[in-house]
Amino acid sequence: MKYLIINKLKFSSKNLKKSKITMVIYKRVIDIIRYLENSNIPFWYFIFTFLSAITLRNLLEFIVADTVKDIQWHHPVHFTLFYISLCLWIVLLIYYLTRESIEKIFRVVSVAFIITPMVPILDTLFQLFWKYEIVYQYMIPEKTDSLLKTYFLFLIPHKGATPAMRLEILTATLLCGIYIFHKTNSYLRAVTGALLIYSLIFSFGAILFIILWIERLTNFPYDTTPRMMINIYLLLSIMALISIFYFLHKDYTKAILKDIRLTRVLHYEMMIVFGIVTGFSSLHEILRSLADVIELFFVFISILFACIFSAITNNIADIEIDRVSNPDRPSVAGTIPMAGQFLNQRITRGSAL
């Protein structure tokens, strides 16, 4: 009985020490989060940190996987777009769950991407203790037995996902869960958020499966060419950026949409539709793949931004006239200040191009 009590006390003591260590780590993580959110560091520093981290990841990945000789122009482009779109969608998802400032969320998420270059480094270190093939080809349809099994058992060894890569996904999931708990003080929301973040990362990793399913539904040939991968990640990035801009500047967005003369936009968009209908008989020769459809969608987006740019330019040029004839225009009513108009003008012009 005496030994049983002593063993229980030892067990309790070990658990107490573990809980103290866990609390110290948690508090340290929260301190870092608060520092990043409230620091006076210029915002573009965080963008530069993020881009540097993913560039270093790409470079180290090529070196460690011994694929430097196989690098082509599209690899850095579509790998970089992959990380940019993933980062933006993580920011959006955390925003939905916490309703924290998007700028603050991005500051934390962008810096958290410094864990990405650690994957090739850790894989190199792990190989000192046990040998395995370093291949960064996560969830290729031809090499993945079961997508569902991979989703639920991502920690077990499977081809294309190295131990360090699986550790990276686990770390990202846990860090996002901690951040969500810090902002909501809800265990349920933190766990739910962590699962959603993991599902989002998994979906990006399984993007080839998603492309394959869409192409089967639309009877397009299976296409994983560089053009296709760049288009899909560019589309995801544009969708995320539009959503982020809306949540950052809801009043601006509503004012812009109200001011763009919808009928004029539809006029130009319908010209494209009319061209498609006119050449319908040869449409199968133009839209041969899903990549072609996405590029056609880019045309519609480009026209929309061109129309917004035109409306903003008109508002800037005719502001004195609008003071008399159109006092409800954003530039006159003050809904969007002139500085904001000039900024929106540059953004829409760049987006249209």
C-alpha positions as CSV (number, residue, x, y, z in Angstrom):
1,M,0.0,0.0,0.0
2,K,2.9,2.3,0.9
3,Y,4.6,1.7,-2.4
4,L,1.4,2.2,-4.3
5,I,0.9,5.6,-2.7
6,I,4.5,6.6,-3.4
7,N,4.1,5.5,-7.1
8,K,0.9,7.6,-7.4
9,L,2.7,10.6,-5.9
10,K,5.5,10.2,-8.4
11,F,3.1,9.9,-11.3
12,S,1.2,13.0,-10.1
13,S,4.5,14.9,-9.8
14,K,5.5,14.0,-13.4
15,N,2.1,15.1,-14.7
16,L,2.4,18.3,-12.8
17,K,5.8,19.0,-14.3
18,K,4.5,18.2,-17.8
19,S,1.5,20.5,-17.3
20,K,3.9,23.3,-16.1
21,I,6.1,22.8,-19.2
22,T,3.0,22.9,-21.4
23,M,1.8,26.1,-19.8
24,V,5.3,27.7,-20.2
25,I,5.3,26.8,-23.9
26,Y,1.7,28.0,-24.4
27,K,2.5,31.4,-22.7
28,R,5.7,31.8,-24.8
29,V,3.7,31.2,-28.0
30,I,1.0,33.7,-26.9
31,D,3.8,36.3,-26.1
32,I,5.2,35.9,-29.6
33,I,1.7,36.2,-31.1
34,R,1.0,39.4,-29.2
35,Y,4.4,40.8,-30.1
36,L,3.8,40.2,-33.8
37,E,0.3,41.5,-33.8
38,N,1.1,44.8,-31.9
39,S,4.6,45.5,-33.1
40,N,5.5,48.6,-35.1
41,I,7.3,46.6,-37.7
42,P,6.2,47.7,-41.2
43,F,3.7,45.4,-42.8
44,W,5.9,44.8,-45.9
45,Y,8.5,43.3,-43.6
46,F,6.1,40.4,-42.9
47,I,5.4,40.0,-46.7
48,F,9.2,39.9,-47.3
49,T,9.7,37.4,-44.4
50,F,7.0,35.1,-45.9
51,L,8.4,35.3,-49.4
52,S,11.9,34.6,-48.2
53,A,10.7,31.6,-46.2
54,I,8.9,29.9,-49.1
55,T,11.8,30.7,-51.5
56,L,14.2,29.1,-49.1
57,R,11.9,26.1,-48.8
58,N,11.7,25.7,-52.5
59,L,15.5,25.9,-52.9
60,L,16.3,23.5,-50.0
61,E,13.6,21.1,-51.3
62,F,15.3,20.9,-54.7
63,I,18.7,20.4,-53.1
64,V,17.7,17.8,-50.5
65,A,15.5,15.8,-52.9
66,D,18.4,15.9,-55.4
67,T,16.2,17.4,-58.2
68,V,18.2,20.6,-58.9
69,K,19.1,19.2,-62.3
70,D,15.4,18.8,-63.1
71,I,14.4,22.4,-62.2
72,Q,12.5,24.2,-65.0
73,W,11.1,27.7,-65.1
74,H,7.6,26.7,-63.9
75,H,8.7,25.0,-60.7
76,P,9.5,28.1,-58.7
77,V,6.5,29.9,-60.1
78,H,3.8,27.3,-59.3
79,F,5.4,26.3,-56.0
80,T,5.5,29.9,-54.9
81,L,1.9,30.4,-56.0
82,F,1.0,27.3,-54.0
83,Y,2.3,28.7,-50.8
84,I,0.8,32.2,-51.5
85,S,-2.7,30.8,-52.1
86,L,-2.4,28.5,-49.1
87,C,-1.3,31.3,-46.8
88,L,-4.2,33.6,-48.0
89,W,-6.8,30.9,-47.4
90,I,-5.4,30.1,-44.0
91,V,-5.7,33.8,-43.1
92,L,-9.3,33.8,-44.4
93,L,-10.3,30.7,-42.5
94,I,-8.8,32.0,-39.2
95,Y,-10.6,35.3,-39.8
96,Y,-14.0,33.4,-40.2
97,L,-13.3,31.5,-36.9
98,T,-12.0,34.4,-34.8
99,R,-13.1,37.7,-36.5
100,E,-9.7,39.1,-35.6
101,S,-8.2,41.8,-37.7
102,I,-7.0,40.3,-41.0
103,E,-3.8,42.4,-40.8
104,K,-3.0,40.9,-37.4
105,I,-3.7,37.4,-38.6
106,F,-1.5,37.8,-41.6
107,R,1.4,39.1,-39.4
108,V,1.3,35.9,-37.4
109,V,0.6,33.5,-40.2
110,S,3.3,34.9,-42.5
111,V,5.9,34.6,-39.8
112,A,4.7,31.1,-39.0
113,F,5.7,30.1,-42.5
114,I,9.4,30.1,-41.4
115,I,8.7,26.5,-40.4
116,T,8.5,25.5,-44.1
117,P,12.3,25.6,-44.8
118,M,12.8,23.4,-41.7
119,V,11.3,20.4,-43.6
120,P,14.3,19.7,-45.9
121,I,16.7,20.4,-43.1
122,L,15.0,18.0,-40.7
123,D,14.7,15.3,-43.3
124,T,18.5,15.6,-43.8
125,L,19.0,15.3,-40.0
126,F,16.5,12.4,-39.7
127,Q,18.4,10.5,-42.4
128,L,21.4,10.3,-40.0
129,F,19.4,7.9,-37.8
130,W,17.2,6.0,-40.3
131,K,17.2,5.7,-44.0
132,Y,14.2,6.6,-46.2
133,E,13.7,8.1,-49.6
134,I,13.2,11.8,-49.6
135,V,10.5,12.5,-52.2
136,Y,8.2,15.6,-52.0
137,Q,5.3,14.4,-54.0
138,Y,2.4,14.4,-51.6
139,M,-0.8,12.7,-52.8
140,I,-0.2,11.9,-56.4
141,P,-3.3,10.1,-57.8
142,E,-1.2,7.4,-59.5
143,K,0.7,6.7,-56.2
144,T,-1.9,7.2,-53.5
145,D,-3.9,4.1,-52.6
146,S,-6.7,5.7,-50.5
147,L,-7.3,9.4,-50.1
148,L,-9.5,8.8,-47.1
149,K,-6.9,6.7,-45.4
150,T,-4.3,9.3,-46.0
151,Y,-6.5,12.0,-44.5
152,F,-7.1,10.1,-41.3
153,L,-3.7,8.5,-40.9
154,F,-1.4,11.3,-42.1
155,L,1.1,10.6,-39.4
156,I,1.8,7.1,-40.6
157,P,4.5,6.7,-43.3
158,H,3.3,7.0,-46.8
159,K,5.1,7.7,-50.1
160,G,5.5,11.3,-51.0
161,A,5.1,12.7,-47.4
162,T,8.4,12.6,-45.5
163,P,8.5,12.5,-41.7
164,A,9.5,16.1,-41.6
165,M,6.6,17.0,-43.9
166,R,4.1,15.2,-41.7
167,L,5.7,17.0,-38.6
168,E,5.3,20.3,-40.5
169,I,1.5,19.7,-41.0
170,L,1.0,18.6,-37.4
171,T,2.9,21.7,-36.1
172,A,0.9,24.1,-38.4
173,T,-2.4,22.5,-37.2
174,L,-1.5,22.8,-33.5
175,L,-0.3,26.4,-33.9
176,C,-3.5,27.4,-35.6
177,G,-5.5,25.7,-32.9
178,I,-3.5,27.6,-30.2
179,Y,-4.1,30.9,-32.0
180,I,-7.9,30.2,-32.4
181,F,-8.1,29.3,-28.7
182,H,-6.2,32.4,-27.7
183,K,-8.7,34.5,-29.6
184,T,-12.0,32.8,-28.8
185,N,-11.2,31.1,-25.4
186,S,-13.2,28.1,-26.7
187,Y,-11.8,24.6,-26.7
188,L,-14.5,23.5,-29.1
189,R,-13.8,26.3,-31.6
190,A,-10.0,25.7,-31.3
191,V,-10.4,21.9,-32.0
192,T,-12.8,22.6,-34.8
193,G,-10.6,25.3,-36.3
194,A,-7.5,23.0,-36.1
195,L,-9.4,20.3,-37.9
196,L,-10.5,22.8,-40.6
197,I,-7.0,24.1,-41.0
198,Y,-5.7,20.6,-41.4
199,S,-8.5,19.8,-43.9
200,L,-7.5,23.0,-45.8
201,I,-3.8,22.0,-45.9
202,F,-4.8,18.5,-46.9
203,S,-7.0,19.8,-49.7
204,F,-4.1,21.8,-51.1
205,G,-1.9,18.7,-50.9
206,A,-4.6,16.8,-52.7
207,I,-5.2,19.4,-55.4
208,L,-4.3,16.9,-58.2
209,F,-7.2,14.7,-57.0
210,I,-9.6,17.7,-57.1
211,I,-8.4,18.6,-60.6
212,L,-8.9,15.0,-61.7
213,W,-12.5,14.9,-60.3
214,I,-13.4,18.1,-62.0
215,E,-11.9,17.0,-65.3
216,R,-13.8,13.7,-65.1
217,L,-17.1,15.6,-64.5
218,T,-16.4,17.9,-67.5
219,N,-14.9,15.2,-69.8
220,F,-11.7,17.1,-70.1
221,P,-8.4,15.2,-70.4
222,Y,-6.3,14.8,-67.2
223,D,-4.0,17.8,-67.2
224,T,-1.3,18.5,-64.7
225,T,0.9,20.6,-67.0
226,P,2.8,23.6,-65.6
227,R,0.2,25.9,-67.2
228,M,-2.6,24.1,-65.4
229,M,-0.9,24.2,-62.0
230,I,0.0,27.9,-62.3
231,N,-3.6,28.7,-63.4
232,I,-5.2,26.8,-60.6
233,Y,-3.1,28.4,-57.9
234,L,-3.4,31.8,-59.5
235,L,-7.2,31.4,-59.5
236,L,-7.2,30.4,-55.8
237,S,-5.0,33.4,-54.9
238,I,-7.2,35.9,-56.8
239,M,-10.3,34.5,-55.1
240,A,-8.7,34.8,-51.7
241,L,-7.4,38.3,-52.4
242,I,-10.8,39.6,-53.5
243,S,-12.4,38.1,-50.3
244,I,-9.6,39.7,-48.1
245,F,-10.0,43.1,-49.8
246,Y,-13.8,42.9,-49.1
247,F,-13.3,42.1,-45.4
248,L,-10.6,44.7,-45.0
249,H,-12.6,47.5,-46.8
250,K,-16.3,46.6,-46.8
251,D,-17.5,50.2,-47.2
252,Y,-15.0,50.7,-50.1
253,T,-16.1,47.5,-51.8
254,K,-19.8,48.3,-51.5
255,A,-19.2,51.9,-52.8
256,I,-17.1,50.6,-55.7
257,L,-19.7,48.0,-56.7
258,K,-22.4,50.6,-56.5
259,D,-20.4,53.0,-58.7
260,I,-19.2,50.7,-61.5
261,R,-22.3,51.0,-63.6
262,L,-23.3,47.4,-63.7
263,T,-25.1,47.6,-67.0
264,R,-21.8,48.8,-68.6
265,V,-19.9,46.0,-67.1
266,L,-22.5,43.5,-68.3
267,H,-22.3,45.0,-71.8
268,Y,-18.6,44.2,-72.1
269,E,-18.9,40.8,-70.4
270,M,-21.7,39.9,-72.8
271,M,-19.6,40.8,-75.7
272,I,-17.3,37.9,-74.7
273,V,-20.3,35.6,-74.2
274,F,-21.6,36.6,-77.6
275,G,-18.2,35.7,-79.1
276,I,-18.3,32.3,-77.4
277,V,-21.8,31.7,-78.7
278,T,-20.9,32.8,-82.2
279,G,-18.0,30.4,-82.3
280,F,-19.7,27.6,-80.5
281,S,-19.2,25.1,-83.3
282,S,-15.4,25.5,-82.8
283,L,-15.5,25.9,-79.1
284,H,-14.1,22.4,-78.5
285,E,-11.0,23.4,-80.4
286,I,-10.5,26.5,-78.1
287,L,-11.5,25.0,-74.7
288,R,-9.5,21.8,-74.9
289,S,-8.6,21.6,-71.2
290,L,-9.6,22.9,-67.7
291,A,-6.7,25.3,-68.0
292,D,-8.4,26.9,-71.0
293,V,-11.6,27.3,-69.0
294,I,-9.7,29.0,-66.2
295,E,-8.0,31.4,-68.6
296,L,-11.3,32.3,-70.0
297,F,-12.5,33.0,-66.5
298,F,-9.5,35.3,-66.1
299,V,-10.7,37.3,-69.1
300,F,-14.0,38.0,-67.4
301,I,-12.2,39.0,-64.2
302,S,-9.8,41.2,-66.2
303,I,-12.8,43.0,-67.9
304,L,-14.4,43.5,-64.5
305,F,-11.3,45.2,-63.1
306,A,-10.8,47.2,-66.2
307,C,-14.4,48.6,-65.8
308,I,-13.7,49.4,-62.1
309,F,-10.4,51.2,-63.2
310,S,-12.4,53.1,-65.8
311,A,-15.0,54.2,-63.3
312,I,-12.4,55.3,-60.7
313,T,-10.4,57.2,-63.3
314,N,-13.6,59.0,-64.4
315,N,-14.4,59.9,-60.7
316,I,-10.9,61.3,-60.2
317,A,-11.0,63.3,-63.5
318,D,-14.6,64.6,-63.1
319,I,-14.7,65.3,-59.4
320,E,-15.5,69.0,-59.8
321,I,-18.3,68.2,-62.2
322,D,-19.6,65.4,-60.0
323,R,-19.9,67.8,-57.0
324,V,-22.7,69.4,-59.0
325,S,-24.2,66.7,-61.1
326,N,-23.5,63.5,-59.1
327,P,-23.0,64.3,-55.4
328,D,-23.5,60.6,-54.5
329,R,-20.3,59.5,-56.2
330,P,-17.8,58.0,-53.6
331,S,-15.1,60.6,-54.3
332,V,-17.6,63.5,-53.7
333,A,-19.6,62.0,-50.8
334,G,-16.3,61.1,-49.1
335,T,-17.1,57.3,-48.9
336,I,-13.7,56.8,-50.5
337,P,-11.2,59.5,-50.0
338,M,-9.0,60.7,-52.9
339,A,-6.0,58.8,-51.5
340,G,-8.0,55.7,-51.5
341,Q,-9.2,56.4,-55.0
342,F,-5.7,56.7,-56.3
343,L,-4.7,53.4,-54.5
344,N,-7.7,51.6,-55.9
345,Q,-6.9,52.9,-59.3
346,R,-3.4,51.4,-59.2
347,I,-4.7,48.1,-57.8
348,T,-7.5,47.6,-60.4
349,R,-5.2,48.6,-63.3
350,G,-2.6,46.1,-62.2
351,S,-5.3,43.4,-61.7
352,A,-6.8,44.1,-65.1
353,L,-3.4,43.7,-66.7
